[in-house]
Amino acid sequence: MVIARKTGTVIKHVAASERAAGLIMLGCAILGLVLANMPATSHGFEVLEQWVLGIPGTNIQLPVGHWAQDGLLTVFFLAVGLDLKLELTGGSLANPKAAAVPMLCAVGGMMVPPVLFVSVMTIFAFAPGSQAGMVHLASGADVPLSEAISGWAVPTATDIAFSLAVLALFAKALPISIRAFLMTLATVDDLLAIIVIAVFFSALNSVWWFVGLVVCAVIWAFVIRMPRVPWPIAVLVGVLAWVCMLEFGVHPTLSGVVLGLLTPAQLIHGETKPRAQRYLNGVQPWSALVALPVFAFFATGVRIETFSLQLFGSPIVIALIVALVIGKPLGILITAWISTHVGRLAMPRGVRVRDIIPTAFACGIGFTVSFLIASLAFHNPELSAESRIGVLTASLIAAVLSGILLSVQSKRIQAENE
């Protein structure tokens, strides 16, 4: 019993550490890429990824790789929904005026990357020596420009877990105001990414499934506010909401966001801590140590037939690097400057626009949601594979650049305070 309790404490400590959780997820991503491409393990990885599992009594049959994306990732989005509810109720988003600049920066940071992505792809499609209107991939295949730019939304998202991990690793002396700026920006970024997935990557089916989802949401909102929550019923309602979302044609992981937003974030029934906070504390270890690492493992486990330096010259890889590494910080910084110098909005106390440059580069770390959007946007397996390599490469470059800049900034702040 004592061993189990100590093990649970260690797991919670690791899950709460942004640094540890980020490194675990990155390790699983690299492991998936290696196992999928090593001759000795590639076949076994493919068998595992394609192993079909189903829900008894239903027609829902999905390979393990899809369960990681469509099922397990729901835990992550439930954590996102709970976090959003807390921020909207009493956190950084509760005061729109105070959060106005980072909220607008999140919008700017999502608008510039697609423009750069489409521009770079268009340049490659009409470059001298290329077949007009076609994009030549590293695999040797040619795809129409219209198909290649269907991934415009891939570089729009910021991975809050990795971004905060970079801050934890390289910016120990950073003012809390800059960290809060990133938290607010990334939270709004998550919300906008959810909207993008729901609006642009859904194929709506029978309206009755939507009615079923609404019924599940109403029941959840009632059950989760009861003095003693009947968890068997709550879990059943959550599963049914996931099924309704899947059958309705919207990505089923978003059911986690819906349930999270419907969870009370204010004190009720004489409790000392909001239920949304308690549930987030319970869900976070599963999200950080199970859902995200397993998803990253399968998301990067793409078979690259000709893995060489030529791959990094692929138009889609270059476009994603430009969009995430340059487009993200550019959109954030331009929006911050316009908001404060033209719109006369105020930055957090003691923070100037130039102070958020390192943090803006950290927002170029796409990873989790970018992988998800890539799998939804591209049906061509070669495009999907190269886009995931592009996301991984761009995220690593953004992490390194932001880490260097944050380290320099942190040392400067320490020197000023001594």
N, C-alpha and C positions, 0 to 999 in steps of 0.2 A: 504493500500500500504506500509506504514511504517512497519507494523507488518510483512508483507510478506518479506520485505527486511531484517529485523532483523532476522527473522527465517532462511532465506537463508544464512545469515552471520554465524549464530550459526552452521548450518549444515556443512558449508564449514570448519569452525574451528574444529569441531569434526572429520570430515573426514580427515583433515590434521594432526590430532594428532595421531601418531602411537600408543600411549598408549591407547587412547579411542577406536580406530578402532579395535585393537587387543582384548581388553576386550569385546567389543560388539560381535565379531565373536566367541570368546570362550563361552560367555554366550549363544548364539544361539545354539552352538554345544551341550552344556550340556542340554539345554532345549529340543532339539530334541531327545536326548537319553532318557531323563526322560519321556517325553510324549509318546514315542513309547513303553515304558515298564510299565507305570502305568495302572492298570486295568481300571480305570475310563476314561482314555484318549486314550488308545492304539488303540481301534477300530476307533475312530474319526480320529486319526493321519493316520491310514492305508487308510481310505476312502479318506482323503485329498491327500495323496501321490499318490494314484492310480487313482484319478480323471483325465480322459482323455480330453485333449484339442488338437485341430487340427488347421491347417492353411486352411482357406476356399479355395476350388478349387484345393487342392493338396491331396496326400495320406499321408501327414505327420501328424500322430496322436500319441501323446506322453502323458504319465501320467505327472502330475504336478511335481513329483519327478525327472523325466527325463528332464523336461523343465528346472528345476533349474540347472541340471548338464550339459545338452547339449546346452541350450539356454542362460540362464541368465549368466552363467559363461563366456560366450563370452565377456561380458563387462570387466571382470577381465583380460582376455587374450588380449583384445584391449589395456588396460592400460599397460600390460606387453610389447606389441609390440611397443607402443609409447615410453615407457621408454627405451627399448632396442635401438630404433632409436636415441634417444637423447644421450645415452651413447656411441654409436658407432660413432656418428658424432662429438660431442664435449665434451663428458664426460669421465668417467674413462676408457672406452674401446677404446678411440680414439688413445691413445698411447700404442700400444701393449707391448713395452719394460717396461714401468712403471707399466702396469697391469699384467705382465707376472706371478708373483708369485701367486696372488689371482686367476688368471685364471687357473693356473695349480692346485692350491689347490681345486678348484671347481671340476676338473676332478678326483683328488685323493679322494675327499670326496664322489664322486659318484661310485667309483670303489670298495672300501673296503666294504661298507654296503651289497651289494648283495652277496659277498663272505661269509661274516659272516652269513647272512640270510640262504643261502643254506647249509652252514656247520652245523648250529644249527638244521635245519630241518632234515638233514641227520642223525645226532646223535640221534634224537628222533625216526626216522624211523627204526633204527637198534639197538636201546637200548635193553638190556636184558629184556625179559618179554613182549616185543611188537611184533606184527606181522611184520616180516621182509618186509621192503619196503612200509609199511603203516604208516600214521601219525594219531594218535588218538586225536581227537579234544575234547574240553571241553564239547561239546554237546553230546558226546558219539559216534559220527560217526567216521568211519575210512576212510581216503582218501589216494589214492596212492601218493607216494612221488613226482612223476612227476607232479601231479596236484597241490600239495601244493607249490612246488617251482616255479610255474608259476607266483607267485607274487614277484619274485626277484627284480623287479624294484620299488616296493612300497617304500622301504626306501631310495631311491636315491635322493629325492627332498628335498630342504630346503624352508620353508615358510618364504619369506622375510618380510611379514607384521608382523608376530608374532615375528620373530627374532629382528626386529627393535623396536617392542613394548617392548621386554625384555630389550633392551639397554636403551630405554627411561625411563623405570621404575627404573633400578638398576645401571645405569652407567652415571650419570650426569657429572662426572669429567673426563670421558674417552677422550683421545686425538682424534681429528677429523680424524687422520690418521688411527686409528683402525676402526672407523665407516666407513671410505671410503673403507678400506680393505673388511669389511663385505658386503658393497653395491656392490663392484665389484664382489666378490665371488658369492653372491646370484644372481646377474644379469646373470652371466655366467651359474650358476646352473639352472636358469629358462630356458635359451636357450637350455641347454643340455636335460632338462626334456621334453621340447617341441619336440626335435628330437627323444627322446626315445618313446614318445607317437605316433609320426607320423610313426616311422619305425617298432616298435614292436606290436603296438595295432591298426593296420589298416587292413581292408580286402578290397582291392581295387576292384572296380566294373568297369563299362563301362568307357573307356578312354574319352568319350564325356563329361562326367561330369567334368573331369580334364580340358578339353578344355574350358568348360564354366567358370570354376574357373579362368583360365588364362585371358579370355576375361574380366571378372569382375575386375580382378586385374589391367589390362591395363586401363580400363575405370576409375577406382578409381584413379589411379596414374595421369590421365589427369585431371579429375574433381577437385581433391583435390588441384591442383596447379593453378586453375583458379583465377583471381583477386577477383571475388565474387563467392564463392562456392554455386552451386545450391543444397541446402541440401535435398530437396525431391528426387532428382536423386541420390545423394550420399547415402542416407539411403536405397533406393531401390536396388542400386548396392551392398551395404553391406549385405542386406537380401538375395539377389540372390547368393552372394559368400558363405554365410552360408549354403544355400540349396545345392549348388553344392558340397561343402566340405562334407556335410552329405551323399549325394547320391553317391559320389565317394568312400566313405568308410573310410575316415579319420575323426578323431573326429572333429565335426563342430566348436568347440570353437577355434580351431587353425586358423580359418578364421580371427578372431580378430587380431592375431599376424601378419598375412600377410598384412592386411590393415594398421596396425600400422607401420610396417616397410616401407610401401610405402608412408607414410605421410612425407612431407618435414620437416626437422629439422634445416634448415638454413633459414635465413631471405630472403623473396621474396616480390616483389611488394611494397617495401618501408615500410614493417611492422616492428614494434619495438620489437616483440617477435616471435620466431619460431612457426609455426602452430602446430607442434607436441607438444610443451610445452603448448600452449593454450588449445589444445584439451585434453591433459592429465589432465590439471587442471579442465576441465569440466567433464571428465569421472571419475576421481578419487573418488568424493563423491558417485556416483552410484555404483562404484566397492566396496568401503570400507563399505558403509552403507546399500546396497541393495543386490548386487550380492553375495558377499562372506558370509554375515550372513545367507541369505536364503539357499545358497548351503550347508553351514555347518549344518544348521538346519535339512535338509533332509539327508545329508551324514551320520550323526551320528544317525539318527532316525532308527536304526535297532532293530528288535525285538529279544531279548535274552531270550529264553525260561527258562533257568536255570541260572539266574544271581546270581552268588555266587563267593566266593574267588577262587573257582576251575577254574573259567574262566581265571584268571590271571596266572594260571599254564598251560594254553593251549600252545602247541608248537609254534603256529604261533604268539601268543602274545609275548612269551619270545623271539622268533627269531627277531621280529620287535623291541623289546626293546633293545636287544643286537646290532642290526644293526644300529639303529638311535642314541642311547645314547652313544655307544662305537665306532661303526664303522665310523660314520660321523666325529667326532673329531679326531679319530685315522688317518683316511685317509688324513684329512686336515693337521694335524701336521707333519706326516711323509713326505708328499709331500713338505711342507714348509721347513723342515730341509734339505731334499735332494736338493731342488732347490737352497737354499742359501749356503750350505756347500759343495755340490758336483758340482752343476751347476753354482755356483758363481753368481747367480742372486741376486738382491738387494731387501730387504724388504723396505716398506715405511720408510722415514726418522724418526729416533727415535724409531722404532718398532723392537723388537726382536721376535724370534719364540715363546718364552715362554709368551710373552705379548698377543698372540692371543689365548691362551688356553681357557679363558672364552668365547670368541667369537666363537671358534670352537665348544664348547658345544651348543651354541645357534643355530648353524647350524643343530643340531639334531632335531630341531622342524620341523617335516614334514608337517602335517596338510593338507592344501588345495589340493596341487597337489598329495600328497600321497593318500588322500581319492579318488581322481579322478582315479589314476592308480589302486587302489584296486578294484574299481567298474568295471574297464576295464579288469583287469587281472583274476579275479575270477568270474566264472559263477555259482559256487556252493554257494547258499545263506548262508550256515553255515560258509564256508571259508571267504566269503565276510564280514559277520557280525563280526567274530572274528578278522579279519585283521583290520577292522576299529577301534575296541576296542583297538587293539594293537598299532595302529598309535596314537590314542588319548592318551593312557597311556604313550607311549614312549615320545610323544611331551611334555606332562606335566612334566615328570621326567627331560627331557632335559632343559625345561624352568626353573624349580626349581634349578637344578644344576648350570646352566649358571647364573641365577639371584644371587645365593649365591657367586659364583666366581667373577662376575662382581662387586658386592657390595664391596667385600673385596678389589678388584683391584682399584676401584674408591676411596675408603677411603685411600688406600695407596698413590695414586697419589695426593690426596688432601693434605695429611700430608707432602709429599715431597715438595709441592709447597708453603706451609705456611712458 
